[in-house]
Every structure is written in C-alpha cells, then in structure tokens.
Amino acid sequence: MPLVRIDLVAGRDHKQIHAIGDAIQATLVHVYGLPERDRFQIVTEHAPGMLVALDVGLGIERSELLVIIQIFTQAGRTDEAKQRFFSALAHNLEAAGVAGSDLVIGFVENSPADWSFGFGRAQYLTGELERPGS
C-alpha cells in the first residue's frame, strides 16, 4: 500500500490532474503488481513560485509545470525494480502532459509496523492484512 503525494504547481485542469494520478496508479499496478484498488493519493497544488526543484548539478531546466511525487511504501524493492518504475512512470506521465524535465520522484520506505488503515490497528501486524511479499 503505497501512499502517494503529488505536489504540483496550480493551473492544470482537473482532467489533467486525474490523468497524472491515473498514470501513477497504472504504473504501480503494472510494475509492482499492486491491486487496482490499492490507491492512496494526496494531490496538493501550489501557487507559482512556491514549489522549487533546482537541478542538483545535472543541468536540468524545469518549467512552471513541475511535479514532485513522493511514494511512501514498505522497504524491500530492489534498485533495479525502482529504476524500472522510474522509467515506466516517466513514460506514462509524458502521455499525461508531464515532461521528464519537470518530474521529481522519491521513495520513502518503512516497515509493516508503520501502517494503520483504520480503527487504530496496524493491520499487517494483527494479521488482518497479508504482509506484502509474504
């Protein structure tokens, strides 16, 4: 169950924002085999100038259409699997109108004990949910 935060500069229409969320979900399903309904996304729009991502020395020129994606998920995926995900997501988001130069993606990893899906219980620990990869 990844929790996906999508931060972008305000100005896109709702159709394009939904296309971005759909592209992220489709990539998670295709690359990692997640269930279709395993979808938790938070979209935050920022005023122009309030979302900053410089190029970290790579010479990347970004536009006003910057999108930053954070994926909070359980640890355990290989570097190769993450690279496949990054590549597939960049391809899928390009079809949704996000240029590769305007895309920043980061994984934040944790453990099964770090998730509660309701009622104040850690369902992976109580056995209500099967731990991913088990």
C-alpha positions in Angstrom: 0.0 0.0 0.0 1.9 3.0 -1.1 0.8 6.4 -0.1 1.5 8.8 -3.0 1.9 12.5 -2.5 1.7 14.5 -5.7 2.8 18.1 -5.4 2.3 20.4 -8.5 2.1 24.0 -9.5 -1.5 25.2 -9.7 -3.0 25.8 -13.1 -3.7 22.4 -14.5 -7.3 21.4 -15.1 -8.9 18.6 -13.1 -8.8 16.3 -16.1 -5.0 16.5 -16.3 -4.6 16.2 -12.6 -6.7 13.0 -12.7 -4.6 11.8 -15.6 -1.4 12.2 -13.6 -2.9 10.3 -10.7 -4.2 7.6 -13.0 -0.7 7.3 -14.7 1.0 6.8 -11.3 -1.5 4.2 -10.2 -1.3 2.3 -13.5 2.5 2.2 -13.2 2.3 0.9 -9.6 -0.1 -1.8 -10.8 1.9 -2.8 -13.9 5.4 -2.6 -12.5 4.8 -3.8 -8.9 1.7 -5.9 -9.3 -0.4 -3.9 -6.9 -4.2 -4.4 -6.8 -6.1 -1.7 -8.8 -7.9 -0.5 -5.6 -4.8 -0.2 -3.6 -4.8 3.5 -4.3 -4.0 6.2 -1.8 -3.1 9.6 -3.3 -2.9 13.1 -2.0 -2.7 15.9 -4.5 -1.5 19.4 -3.4 -1.5 22.4 -5.7 1.0 25.2 -5.0 1.0 28.8 -6.1 3.6 29.6 -8.8 7.0 30.1 -7.2 6.1 28.0 -4.1 7.3 24.7 -5.4 11.1 24.7 -6.1 13.3 22.0 -7.5 16.7 23.0 -8.8 18.8 20.7 -10.9 21.2 19.3 -8.3 24.0 19.9 -10.8 22.6 18.0 -13.7 21.7 21.0 -15.8 18.0 20.2 -15.9 15.9 23.1 -16.9 12.4 22.9 -15.3 9.3 24.7 -16.4 6.4 26.1 -14.3 4.7 22.7 -14.7 6.9 20.9 -12.1 5.6 17.8 -10.5 7.1 16.2 -7.4 6.0 12.7 -6.4 6.7 11.1 -3.0 5.9 7.4 -2.6 5.7 6.2 0.9 6.0 2.4 0.8 7.3 -0.7 2.6 11.0 -1.4 2.1 12.2 -4.3 0.1 12.1 -3.4 -3.6 15.4 -3.8 -5.5 17.3 -0.9 -7.0 16.5 -2.5 -10.4 12.8 -2.6 -9.7 12.8 1.1 -8.7 14.7 2.0 -11.8 12.1 0.1 -13.9 9.4 2.0 -12.0 11.0 5.4 -12.6 11.4 4.8 -16.3 7.8 3.5 -16.8 6.4 6.3 -14.7 8.2 9.0 -16.7 6.9 7.4 -19.9 3.3 7.2 -18.6 3.4 10.7 -17.2 4.6 12.1 -20.5 1.4 10.9 -22.0 -0.4 12.9 -19.2 1.4 16.1 -20.1 4.3 15.9 -17.7 7.7 16.4 -19.3 10.6 14.3 -18.0 12.5 17.5 -17.1 9.6 18.6 -14.8 9.4 15.3 -12.9 11.0 14.5 -9.5 10.2 11.2 -7.8 11.3 10.0 -4.4 10.6 6.8 -2.4 10.3 6.9 1.4 10.5 3.4 2.8 9.2 2.0 6.0 8.0 -1.3 7.6 4.7 -3.1 8.1 4.5 -1.8 11.6 4.3 1.8 10.3 0.8 1.4 8.7 -2.7 1.6 10.1 -5.6 1.6 7.7 -8.3 2.3 10.3 -9.5 1.7 13.8 -6.1 2.4 15.3 -4.7 -1.1 14.4 -1.6 -2.0 12.5 -3.4 -4.5 10.2 -0.2 -6.0 8.9 0.9 -6.8 12.4 -2.5 -8.1 13.6 -2.8 -10.4 10.6 -5.9 -8.6 9.1 -3.8 -7.9 6.0 -1.1 -10.2 4.5 2.3 -8.5 4.6 3.5 -7.6 1.1 6.0 -10.1 -0.3 4.9 -12.9 2.1 
